[in-house]
Amino acid sequence: MIRIAILSADGMINAPLAVSLDMIHAVHILAPQTRIETGLFAAAPEATAGIILPSALPLEAALRQTWHAVVIPGLGHAHAQSPALLMGGSVGALLCKIVSAVHAQGGRVAASCSGTFVAAQAGLLDGGNATTSWWLAPQFRAAFPAVILDDRQMVCEDGRVLTGGGALAHIELMQTLVRQLVGSEVADAVGGFMVSPRRGPQSAQGSVMQIPIVDPVVAEFIRLVGARLERAVPVAEIAATLST
């Protein structure tokens, strides 16, 4: 029996949680000889964006059991703008305590998007390789300079710690975890069943245009330069256009 704990925080993104549960269910369908017991633990009853998880146990209950792996989906938009705030609170401290305990017992840790901040805060990534959502990379690097961050990657494996990029990179993260726990044959079968082929690097999705720009002058500057990429644009020309 393989035992996997899934941790959630209030406001967590729904999709990665559903992906985690669906991929584990797919293992049961495609490899019925493999049994996976799943524990769902939440910081609050309404652990996802407005969805109540009646079967979830309190986070601290995860410390009373032994797990082969712990999964931390993205912690949600409520925390994404400043994951450090979550890490500095009681919920962040409890999440770190759980992942540290599982790792110390020989278990695996799989975290995606803003959930990667938990693994880093727990010290499990110091000196190791990791990824996170590409738009969280500047915050991650500033908070955890000891981690070798490659935000171009969709999933990064560093020993028993797996990290994933943006929210739907959790699909590939879970497939990688299944591969480590059950084997490549089952993982490939699950990927085919879920129509989840391995994708290109996360860096292909990143764009400065997707980062909110509140300064109208900066926004206009980016638009003007983008429209003139076929030639060098003198600063004087841009300045004259912006001043009109």
KOLBAPA-691058 format. One record per residue (C-alpha): residue number from 1; x, y, z; residue in one letter. Coordinates in nm, 2 decimals. Layout:
! KOLBAPA-691058
<node><num>NUM</num><X>X</X><Y>Y</Y><Z>Z</Z><residu>A</residu></node>
...
! end
This chain:
! KOLBAPA-691058
<node><num>1</num><X>0.00</X><Y>0.00</Y><Z>0.00</Z><residu>M</residu></node>
<node><num>2</num><X>0.13</X><Y>0.34</Y><Z>-0.11</Z><residu>I</residu></node>
<node><num>3</num><X>0.01</X><Y>0.63</Y><Z>0.11</Z><residu>R</residu></node>
<node><num>4</num><X>0.00</X><Y>0.98</Y><Z>-0.02</Z><residu>I</residu></node>
<node><num>5</num><X>-0.10</X><Y>1.29</Y><Z>0.17</Z><residu>A</residu></node>
<node><num>6</num><X>-0.24</X><Y>1.60</Y><Z>-0.01</Z><residu>I</residu></node>
<node><num>7</num><X>-0.22</X><Y>1.93</Y><Z>0.17</Z><residu>L</residu></node>
<node><num>8</num><X>-0.42</X><Y>2.23</Y><Z>0.10</Z><residu>S</residu></node>
<node><num>9</num><X>-0.45</X><Y>2.59</Y><Z>0.22</Z><residu>A</residu></node>
<node><num>10</num><X>-0.75</X><Y>2.82</Y><Z>0.21</Z><residu>D</residu></node>
<node><num>11</num><X>-0.79</X><Y>2.97</Y><Z>-0.14</Z><residu>G</residu></node>
<node><num>12</num><X>-0.60</X><Y>2.69</Y><Z>-0.31</Z><residu>M</residu></node>
<node><num>13</num><X>-0.64</X><Y>2.65</Y><Z>-0.68</Z><residu>I</residu></node>
<node><num>14</num><X>-0.90</X><Y>2.38</Y><Z>-0.76</Z><residu>N</residu></node>
<node><num>15</num><X>-0.74</X><Y>2.22</Y><Z>-1.07</Z><residu>A</residu></node>
<node><num>16</num><X>-0.42</X><Y>2.08</Y><Z>-0.92</Z><residu>P</residu></node>
<node><num>17</num><X>-0.62</X><Y>1.92</Y><Z>-0.64</Z><residu>L</residu></node>
<node><num>18</num><X>-0.86</X><Y>1.76</Y><Z>-0.89</Z><residu>A</residu></node>
<node><num>19</num><X>-0.56</X><Y>1.65</Y><Z>-1.10</Z><residu>V</residu></node>
<node><num>20</num><X>-0.39</X><Y>1.48</Y><Z>-0.80</Z><residu>S</residu></node>
<node><num>21</num><X>-0.71</X><Y>1.28</Y><Z>-0.71</Z><residu>L</residu></node>
<node><num>22</num><X>-0.79</X><Y>1.19</Y><Z>-1.07</Z><residu>D</residu></node>
<node><num>23</num><X>-0.44</X><Y>1.07</Y><Z>-1.15</Z><residu>M</residu></node>
<node><num>24</num><X>-0.44</X><Y>0.85</Y><Z>-0.84</Z><residu>I</residu></node>
<node><num>25</num><X>-0.78</X><Y>0.72</Y><Z>-0.94</Z><residu>H</residu></node>
<node><num>26</num><X>-0.64</X><Y>0.64</Y><Z>-1.29</Z><residu>A</residu></node>
<node><num>27</num><X>-0.37</X><Y>0.43</Y><Z>-1.13</Z><residu>V</residu></node>
<node><num>28</num><X>-0.64</X><Y>0.22</Y><Z>-0.96</Z><residu>H</residu></node>
<node><num>29</num><X>-0.81</X><Y>0.17</Y><Z>-1.29</Z><residu>I</residu></node>
<node><num>30</num><X>-0.51</X><Y>0.09</Y><Z>-1.50</Z><residu>L</residu></node>
<node><num>31</num><X>-0.30</X><Y>-0.10</Y><Z>-1.24</Z><residu>A</residu></node>
<node><num>32</num><X>-0.56</X><Y>-0.25</Y><Z>-1.00</Z><residu>P</residu></node>
<node><num>33</num><X>-0.28</X><Y>-0.45</Y><Z>-0.83</Z><residu>Q</residu></node>
<node><num>34</num><X>-0.14</X><Y>-0.11</Y><Z>-0.71</Z><residu>T</residu></node>
<node><num>35</num><X>-0.32</X><Y>0.03</Y><Z>-0.41</Z><residu>R</residu></node>
<node><num>36</num><X>-0.28</X><Y>0.40</Y><Z>-0.31</Z><residu>I</residu></node>
<node><num>37</num><X>-0.44</X><Y>0.53</Y><Z>0.00</Z><residu>E</residu></node>
<node><num>38</num><X>-0.50</X><Y>0.91</Y><Z>-0.02</Z><residu>T</residu></node>
<node><num>39</num><X>-0.53</X><Y>1.14</Y><Z>0.28</Z><residu>G</residu></node>
<node><num>40</num><X>-0.67</X><Y>1.49</Y><Z>0.22</Z><residu>L</residu></node>
<node><num>41</num><X>-0.57</X><Y>1.76</Y><Z>0.48</Z><residu>F</residu></node>
<node><num>42</num><X>-0.69</X><Y>2.12</Y><Z>0.48</Z><residu>A</residu></node>
<node><num>43</num><X>-0.61</X><Y>2.43</Y><Z>0.67</Z><residu>A</residu></node>
<node><num>44</num><X>-0.98</X><Y>2.52</Y><Z>0.66</Z><residu>A</residu></node>
<node><num>45</num><X>-1.31</X><Y>2.35</Y><Z>0.56</Z><residu>P</residu></node>
<node><num>46</num><X>-1.33</X><Y>2.57</Y><Z>0.26</Z><residu>E</residu></node>
<node><num>47</num><X>-0.98</X><Y>2.48</Y><Z>0.15</Z><residu>A</residu></node>
<node><num>48</num><X>-1.02</X><Y>2.56</Y><Z>-0.22</Z><residu>T</residu></node>
<node><num>49</num><X>-1.17</X><Y>2.86</Y><Z>-0.40</Z><residu>A</residu></node>
<node><num>50</num><X>-1.52</X><Y>2.84</Y><Z>-0.25</Z><residu>G</residu></node>
<node><num>51</num><X>-1.54</X><Y>2.46</Y><Z>-0.26</Z><residu>I</residu></node>
<node><num>52</num><X>-1.60</X><Y>2.28</Y><Z>0.07</Z><residu>I</residu></node>
<node><num>53</num><X>-1.40</X><Y>1.97</Y><Z>0.13</Z><residu>L</residu></node>
<node><num>54</num><X>-1.61</X><Y>1.77</Y><Z>0.38</Z><residu>P</residu></node>
<node><num>55</num><X>-1.37</X><Y>1.47</Y><Z>0.38</Z><residu>S</residu></node>
<node><num>56</num><X>-1.06</X><Y>1.68</Y><Z>0.46</Z><residu>A</residu></node>
<node><num>57</num><X>-0.90</X><Y>1.64</Y><Z>0.79</Z><residu>L</residu></node>
<node><num>58</num><X>-0.72</X><Y>1.92</Y><Z>0.98</Z><residu>P</residu></node>
<node><num>59</num><X>-0.36</X><Y>1.98</Y><Z>0.86</Z><residu>L</residu></node>
<node><num>60</num><X>-0.21</X><Y>1.88</Y><Z>1.19</Z><residu>E</residu></node>
<node><num>61</num><X>-0.36</X><Y>1.53</Y><Z>1.16</Z><residu>A</residu></node>
<node><num>62</num><X>-0.11</X><Y>1.45</Y><Z>0.88</Z><residu>A</residu></node>
<node><num>63</num><X>0.16</X><Y>1.45</Y><Z>1.14</Z><residu>L</residu></node>
<node><num>64</num><X>0.01</X><Y>1.15</Y><Z>1.32</Z><residu>R</residu></node>
<node><num>65</num><X>0.06</X><Y>0.92</Y><Z>1.02</Z><residu>Q</residu></node>
<node><num>66</num><X>0.34</X><Y>0.79</Y><Z>0.80</Z><residu>T</residu></node>
<node><num>67</num><X>0.33</X><Y>0.88</Y><Z>0.43</Z><residu>W</residu></node>
<node><num>68</num><X>0.53</X><Y>0.76</Y><Z>0.12</Z><residu>H</residu></node>
<node><num>69</num><X>0.47</X><Y>1.10</Y><Z>-0.04</Z><residu>A</residu></node>
<node><num>70</num><X>0.32</X><Y>1.44</Y><Z>0.04</Z><residu>V</residu></node>
<node><num>71</num><X>0.17</X><Y>1.66</Y><Z>-0.24</Z><residu>V</residu></node>
<node><num>72</num><X>0.13</X><Y>2.04</Y><Z>-0.22</Z><residu>I</residu></node>
<node><num>73</num><X>-0.07</X><Y>2.18</Y><Z>-0.51</Z><residu>P</residu></node>
<node><num>74</num><X>-0.05</X><Y>2.55</Y><Z>-0.58</Z><residu>G</residu></node>
<node><num>75</num><X>-0.16</X><Y>2.75</Y><Z>-0.28</Z><residu>L</residu></node>
<node><num>76</num><X>-0.38</X><Y>2.97</Y><Z>-0.48</Z><residu>G</residu></node>
<node><num>77</num><X>-0.41</X><Y>3.33</Y><Z>-0.59</Z><residu>H</residu></node>
<node><num>78</num><X>-0.48</X><Y>3.44</Y><Z>-0.23</Z><residu>A</residu></node>
<node><num>79</num><X>-0.11</X><Y>3.37</Y><Z>-0.16</Z><residu>H</residu></node>
<node><num>80</num><X>0.05</X><Y>3.38</Y><Z>-0.50</Z><residu>A</residu></node>
<node><num>81</num><X>0.13</X><Y>3.75</Y><Z>-0.50</Z><residu>Q</residu></node>
<node><num>82</num><X>0.32</X><Y>3.71</Y><Z>-0.18</Z><residu>S</residu></node>
<node><num>83</num><X>0.39</X><Y>3.34</Y><Z>-0.07</Z><residu>P</residu></node>
<node><num>84</num><X>0.63</X><Y>3.47</Y><Z>0.19</Z><residu>A</residu></node>
<node><num>85</num><X>0.34</X><Y>3.60</Y><Z>0.39</Z><residu>L</residu></node>
<node><num>86</num><X>0.19</X><Y>3.26</Y><Z>0.41</Z><residu>L</residu></node>
<node><num>87</num><X>0.52</X><Y>3.10</Y><Z>0.50</Z><residu>M</residu></node>
<node><num>88</num><X>0.56</X><Y>3.35</Y><Z>0.79</Z><residu>G</residu></node>
<node><num>89</num><X>0.22</X><Y>3.25</Y><Z>0.94</Z><residu>G</residu></node>
<node><num>90</num><X>0.10</X><Y>2.96</Y><Z>1.14</Z><residu>S</residu></node>
<node><num>91</num><X>-0.04</X><Y>2.77</Y><Z>0.84</Z><residu>V</residu></node>
<node><num>92</num><X>0.29</X><Y>2.80</Y><Z>0.65</Z><residu>G</residu></node>
<node><num>93</num><X>0.48</X><Y>2.68</Y><Z>0.96</Z><residu>A</residu></node>
<node><num>94</num><X>0.26</X><Y>2.37</Y><Z>0.98</Z><residu>L</residu></node>
<node><num>95</num><X>0.29</X><Y>2.29</Y><Z>0.61</Z><residu>L</residu></node>
<node><num>96</num><X>0.67</X><Y>2.31</Y><Z>0.65</Z><residu>C</residu></node>
<node><num>97</num><X>0.66</X><Y>2.08</Y><Z>0.96</Z><residu>K</residu></node>
<node><num>98</num><X>0.46</X><Y>1.82</Y><Z>0.77</Z><residu>I</residu></node>
<node><num>99</num><X>0.68</X><Y>1.81</Y><Z>0.46</Z><residu>V</residu></node>
<node><num>100</num><X>0.99</X><Y>1.80</Y><Z>0.67</Z><residu>S</residu></node>
<node><num>101</num><X>0.85</X><Y>1.51</Y><Z>0.87</Z><residu>A</residu></node>
<node><num>102</num><X>0.76</X><Y>1.31</Y><Z>0.56</Z><residu>V</residu></node>
<node><num>103</num><X>1.10</X><Y>1.38</Y><Z>0.40</Z><residu>H</residu></node>
<node><num>104</num><X>1.28</X><Y>1.28</Y><Z>0.72</Z><residu>A</residu></node>
<node><num>105</num><X>1.09</X><Y>0.95</Y><Z>0.72</Z><residu>Q</residu></node>
<node><num>106</num><X>1.21</X><Y>0.87</Y><Z>0.37</Z><residu>G</residu></node>
<node><num>107</num><X>0.91</X><Y>1.00</Y><Z>0.19</Z><residu>G</residu></node>
<node><num>108</num><X>0.88</X><Y>1.21</Y><Z>-0.13</Z><residu>R</residu></node>
<node><num>109</num><X>0.77</X><Y>1.57</Y><Z>-0.15</Z><residu>V</residu></node>
<node><num>110</num><X>0.59</X><Y>1.70</Y><Z>-0.46</Z><residu>A</residu></node>
<node><num>111</num><X>0.50</X><Y>2.07</Y><Z>-0.48</Z><residu>A</residu></node>
<node><num>112</num><X>0.39</X><Y>2.29</Y><Z>-0.77</Z><residu>S</residu></node>
<node><num>113</num><X>0.35</X><Y>2.67</Y><Z>-0.84</Z><residu>C</residu></node>
<node><num>114</num><X>0.34</X><Y>2.86</Y><Z>-0.51</Z><residu>S</residu></node>
<node><num>115</num><X>0.35</X><Y>2.53</Y><Z>-0.32</Z><residu>G</residu></node>
<node><num>116</num><X>0.72</X><Y>2.51</Y><Z>-0.40</Z><residu>T</residu></node>
<node><num>117</num><X>0.78</X><Y>2.78</Y><Z>-0.15</Z><residu>F</residu></node>
<node><num>118</num><X>0.68</X><Y>2.53</Y><Z>0.13</Z><residu>V</residu></node>
<node><num>119</num><X>0.95</X><Y>2.28</Y><Z>0.02</Z><residu>A</residu></node>
<node><num>120</num><X>1.21</X><Y>2.57</Y><Z>0.00</Z><residu>A</residu></node>
<node><num>121</num><X>1.11</X><Y>2.72</Y><Z>0.33</Z><residu>Q</residu></node>
<node><num>122</num><X>1.15</X><Y>2.38</Y><Z>0.49</Z><residu>A</residu></node>
<node><num>123</num><X>1.51</X><Y>2.37</Y><Z>0.37</Z><residu>G</residu></node>
<node><num>124</num><X>1.46</X><Y>2.07</Y><Z>0.15</Z><residu>L</residu></node>
<node><num>125</num><X>1.59</X><Y>2.25</Y><Z>-0.16</Z><residu>L</residu></node>
<node><num>126</num><X>1.90</X><Y>2.42</Y><Z>-0.03</Z><residu>D</residu></node>
<node><num>127</num><X>2.18</X><Y>2.35</Y><Z>-0.27</Z><residu>G</residu></node>
<node><num>128</num><X>1.95</X><Y>2.16</Y><Z>-0.50</Z><residu>G</residu></node>
<node><num>129</num><X>1.76</X><Y>2.22</Y><Z>-0.82</Z><residu>N</residu></node>
<node><num>130</num><X>1.40</X><Y>2.34</Y><Z>-0.84</Z><residu>A</residu></node>
<node><num>131</num><X>1.14</X><Y>2.51</Y><Z>-1.05</Z><residu>T</residu></node>
<node><num>132</num><X>0.83</X><Y>2.72</Y><Z>-0.98</Z><residu>T</residu></node>
<node><num>133</num><X>0.58</X><Y>2.91</Y><Z>-1.17</Z><residu>S</residu></node>
<node><num>134</num><X>0.77</X><Y>3.14</Y><Z>-1.41</Z><residu>W</residu></node>
<node><num>135</num><X>0.61</X><Y>3.45</Y><Z>-1.28</Z><residu>W</residu></node>
<node><num>136</num><X>0.69</X><Y>3.37</Y><Z>-0.92</Z><residu>L</residu></node>
<node><num>137</num><X>1.06</X><Y>3.32</Y><Z>-1.00</Z><residu>A</residu></node>
<node><num>138</num><X>1.19</X><Y>3.66</Y><Z>-0.89</Z><residu>P</residu></node>
<node><num>139</num><X>1.02</X><Y>3.63</Y><Z>-0.55</Z><residu>Q</residu></node>
<node><num>140</num><X>1.15</X><Y>3.27</Y><Z>-0.51</Z><residu>F</residu></node>
<node><num>141</num><X>1.51</X><Y>3.37</Y><Z>-0.60</Z><residu>R</residu></node>
<node><num>142</num><X>1.50</X><Y>3.66</Y><Z>-0.35</Z><residu>A</residu></node>
<node><num>143</num><X>1.36</X><Y>3.44</Y><Z>-0.07</Z><residu>A</residu></node>
<node><num>144</num><X>1.57</X><Y>3.13</Y><Z>-0.13</Z><residu>F</residu></node>
<node><num>145</num><X>1.91</X><Y>3.22</Y><Z>-0.28</Z><residu>P</residu></node>
<node><num>146</num><X>2.06</X><Y>2.88</Y><Z>-0.18</Z><residu>A</residu></node>
<node><num>147</num><X>1.83</X><Y>2.70</Y><Z>-0.42</Z><residu>V</residu></node>
<node><num>148</num><X>1.93</X><Y>2.65</Y><Z>-0.79</Z><residu>I</residu></node>
<node><num>149</num><X>1.61</X><Y>2.77</Y><Z>-0.96</Z><residu>L</residu></node>
<node><num>150</num><X>1.54</X><Y>2.69</Y><Z>-1.32</Z><residu>D</residu></node>
<node><num>151</num><X>1.20</X><Y>2.83</Y><Z>-1.39</Z><residu>D</residu></node>
<node><num>152</num><X>1.23</X><Y>2.73</Y><Z>-1.76</Z><residu>R</residu></node>
<node><num>153</num><X>1.15</X><Y>2.37</Y><Z>-1.65</Z><residu>Q</residu></node>
<node><num>154</num><X>0.80</X><Y>2.23</Y><Z>-1.62</Z><residu>M</residu></node>
<node><num>155</num><X>0.91</X><Y>1.98</Y><Z>-1.35</Z><residu>V</residu></node>
<node><num>156</num><X>1.24</X><Y>1.94</Y><Z>-1.17</Z><residu>C</residu></node>
<node><num>157</num><X>1.35</X><Y>1.63</Y><Z>-0.98</Z><residu>E</residu></node>
<node><num>158</num><X>1.60</X><Y>1.67</Y><Z>-0.70</Z><residu>D</residu></node>
<node><num>159</num><X>1.63</X><Y>1.34</Y><Z>-0.51</Z><residu>G</residu></node>
<node><num>160</num><X>1.30</X><Y>1.28</Y><Z>-0.32</Z><residu>R</residu></node>
<node><num>161</num><X>1.18</X><Y>1.64</Y><Z>-0.38</Z><residu>V</residu></node>
<node><num>162</num><X>0.98</X><Y>1.72</Y><Z>-0.70</Z><residu>L</residu></node>
<node><num>163</num><X>0.89</X><Y>2.07</Y><Z>-0.79</Z><residu>T</residu></node>
<node><num>164</num><X>0.66</X><Y>2.19</Y><Z>-1.07</Z><residu>G</residu></node>
<node><num>165</num><X>0.58</X><Y>2.52</Y><Z>-1.25</Z><residu>G</residu></node>
<node><num>166</num><X>0.24</X><Y>2.69</Y><Z>-1.29</Z><residu>G</residu></node>
<node><num>167</num><X>-0.09</X><Y>2.54</Y><Z>-1.18</Z><residu>A</residu></node>
<node><num>168</num><X>-0.14</X><Y>2.30</Y><Z>-1.47</Z><residu>L</residu></node>
<node><num>169</num><X>0.22</X><Y>2.18</Y><Z>-1.46</Z><residu>A</residu></node>
<node><num>170</num><X>0.08</X><Y>1.98</Y><Z>-1.17</Z><residu>H</residu></node>
<node><num>171</num><X>-0.03</X><Y>1.73</Y><Z>-1.43</Z><residu>I</residu></node>
<node><num>172</num><X>0.32</X><Y>1.64</Y><Z>-1.52</Z><residu>E</residu></node>
<node><num>173</num><X>0.43</X><Y>1.67</Y><Z>-1.16</Z><residu>L</residu></node>
<node><num>174</num><X>0.18</X><Y>1.40</Y><Z>-1.06</Z><residu>M</residu></node>
<node><num>175</num><X>0.28</X><Y>1.18</Y><Z>-1.35</Z><residu>Q</residu></node>
<node><num>176</num><X>0.65</X><Y>1.21</Y><Z>-1.24</Z><residu>T</residu></node>
<node><num>177</num><X>0.55</X><Y>1.12</Y><Z>-0.89</Z><residu>L</residu></node>
<node><num>178</num><X>0.36</X><Y>0.81</Y><Z>-1.01</Z><residu>V</residu></node>
<node><num>179</num><X>0.66</X><Y>0.72</Y><Z>-1.21</Z><residu>R</residu></node>
<node><num>180</num><X>0.88</X><Y>0.73</Y><Z>-0.90</Z><residu>Q</residu></node>
<node><num>181</num><X>0.64</X><Y>0.55</Y><Z>-0.68</Z><residu>L</residu></node>
<node><num>182</num><X>0.49</X><Y>0.29</Y><Z>-0.91</Z><residu>V</residu></node>
<node><num>183</num><X>0.71</X><Y>0.27</Y><Z>-1.22</Z><residu>G</residu></node>
<node><num>184</num><X>0.74</X><Y>0.41</Y><Z>-1.58</Z><residu>S</residu></node>
<node><num>185</num><X>0.49</X><Y>0.16</Y><Z>-1.73</Z><residu>E</residu></node>
<node><num>186</num><X>0.20</X><Y>0.27</Y><Z>-1.51</Z><residu>V</residu></node>
<node><num>187</num><X>0.30</X><Y>0.63</Y><Z>-1.53</Z><residu>A</residu></node>
<node><num>188</num><X>0.30</X><Y>0.62</Y><Z>-1.91</Z><residu>D</residu></node>
<node><num>189</num><X>-0.03</X><Y>0.44</Y><Z>-1.91</Z><residu>A</residu></node>
<node><num>190</num><X>-0.18</X><Y>0.70</Y><Z>-1.68</Z><residu>V</residu></node>
<node><num>191</num><X>-0.05</X><Y>0.98</Y><Z>-1.91</Z><residu>G</residu></node>
<node><num>192</num><X>-0.21</X><Y>0.82</Y><Z>-2.21</Z><residu>G</residu></node>
<node><num>193</num><X>-0.53</X><Y>0.76</Y><Z>-2.03</Z><residu>F</residu></node>
<node><num>194</num><X>-0.55</X><Y>1.12</Y><Z>-1.92</Z><residu>M</residu></node>
<node><num>195</num><X>-0.42</X><Y>1.24</Y><Z>-2.26</Z><residu>V</residu></node>
<node><num>196</num><X>-0.13</X><Y>1.41</Y><Z>-2.08</Z><residu>S</residu></node>
<node><num>197</num><X>0.17</X><Y>1.40</Y><Z>-2.31</Z><residu>P</residu></node>
<node><num>198</num><X>0.50</X><Y>1.56</Y><Z>-2.19</Z><residu>R</residu></node>
<node><num>199</num><X>0.51</X><Y>1.92</Y><Z>-2.29</Z><residu>R</residu></node>
<node><num>200</num><X>0.78</X><Y>2.16</Y><Z>-2.37</Z><residu>G</residu></node>
<node><num>201</num><X>0.96</X><Y>2.39</Y><Z>-2.13</Z><residu>P</residu></node>
<node><num>202</num><X>0.76</X><Y>2.63</Y><Z>-1.91</Z><residu>Q</residu></node>
<node><num>203</num><X>0.98</X><Y>2.91</Y><Z>-2.04</Z><residu>S</residu></node>
<node><num>204</num><X>0.79</X><Y>2.89</Y><Z>-2.37</Z><residu>A</residu></node>
<node><num>205</num><X>0.48</X><Y>3.02</Y><Z>-2.19</Z><residu>Q</residu></node>
<node><num>206</num><X>0.64</X><Y>3.31</Y><Z>-2.02</Z><residu>G</residu></node>
<node><num>207</num><X>0.57</X><Y>3.66</Y><Z>-2.15</Z><residu>S</residu></node>
<node><num>208</num><X>0.62</X><Y>4.01</Y><Z>-2.01</Z><residu>V</residu></node>
<node><num>209</num><X>0.29</X><Y>4.09</Y><Z>-2.16</Z><residu>M</residu></node>
<node><num>210</num><X>0.12</X><Y>3.86</Y><Z>-1.91</Z><residu>Q</residu></node>
<node><num>211</num><X>0.26</X><Y>4.05</Y><Z>-1.62</Z><residu>I</residu></node>
<node><num>212</num><X>0.01</X><Y>4.32</Y><Z>-1.50</Z><residu>P</residu></node>
<node><num>213</num><X>0.14</X><Y>4.67</Y><Z>-1.58</Z><residu>I</residu></node>
<node><num>214</num><X>-0.03</X><Y>4.95</Y><Z>-1.39</Z><residu>V</residu></node>
<node><num>215</num><X>0.18</X><Y>5.24</Y><Z>-1.51</Z><residu>D</residu></node>
<node><num>216</num><X>0.02</X><Y>5.37</Y><Z>-1.84</Z><residu>P</residu></node>
<node><num>217</num><X>0.35</X><Y>5.52</Y><Z>-1.96</Z><residu>V</residu></node>
<node><num>218</num><X>0.53</X><Y>5.19</Y><Z>-1.92</Z><residu>V</residu></node>
<node><num>219</num><X>0.24</X><Y>5.01</Y><Z>-2.09</Z><residu>A</residu></node>
<node><num>220</num><X>0.26</X><Y>5.25</Y><Z>-2.38</Z><residu>E</residu></node>
<node><num>221</num><X>0.64</X><Y>5.22</Y><Z>-2.40</Z><residu>F</residu></node>
<node><num>222</num><X>0.61</X><Y>4.84</Y><Z>-2.43</Z><residu>I</residu></node>
<node><num>223</num><X>0.35</X><Y>4.87</Y><Z>-2.70</Z><residu>R</residu></node>
<node><num>224</num><X>0.56</X><Y>5.12</Y><Z>-2.90</Z><residu>L</residu></node>
<node><num>225</num><X>0.87</X><Y>4.91</Y><Z>-2.88</Z><residu>V</residu></node>
<node><num>226</num><X>0.68</X><Y>4.59</Y><Z>-2.97</Z><residu>G</residu></node>
<node><num>227</num><X>0.54</X><Y>4.75</Y><Z>-3.28</Z><residu>A</residu></node>
<node><num>228</num><X>0.89</X><Y>4.85</Y><Z>-3.40</Z><residu>R</residu></node>
<node><num>229</num><X>1.09</X><Y>4.53</Y><Z>-3.34</Z><residu>L</residu></node>
<node><num>230</num><X>1.20</X><Y>4.52</Y><Z>-3.70</Z><residu>E</residu></node>
<node><num>231</num><X>1.44</X><Y>4.81</Y><Z>-3.65</Z><residu>R</residu></node>
<node><num>232</num><X>1.64</X><Y>4.99</Y><Z>-3.38</Z><residu>A</residu></node>
<node><num>233</num><X>1.43</X><Y>5.26</Y><Z>-3.21</Z><residu>V</residu></node>
<node><num>234</num><X>1.62</X><Y>5.57</Y><Z>-3.09</Z><residu>P</residu></node>
<node><num>235</num><X>1.53</X><Y>5.67</Y><Z>-2.74</Z><residu>V</residu></node>
<node><num>236</num><X>1.46</X><Y>6.02</Y><Z>-2.86</Z><residu>A</residu></node>
<node><num>237</num><X>1.19</X><Y>5.89</Y><Z>-3.10</Z><residu>E</residu></node>
<node><num>238</num><X>1.02</X><Y>5.69</Y><Z>-2.82</Z><residu>I</residu></node>
<node><num>239</num><X>1.05</X><Y>5.99</Y><Z>-2.58</Z><residu>A</residu></node>
<node><num>240</num><X>0.90</X><Y>6.22</Y><Z>-2.84</Z><residu>A</residu></node>
<node><num>241</num><X>0.60</X><Y>5.99</Y><Z>-2.90</Z><residu>T</residu></node>
<node><num>242</num><X>0.53</X><Y>5.93</Y><Z>-2.53</Z><residu>L</residu></node>
<node><num>243</num><X>0.54</X><Y>6.31</Y><Z>-2.46</Z><residu>S</residu></node>
<node><num>244</num><X>0.26</X><Y>6.39</Y><Z>-2.71</Z><residu>T</residu></node>
! end
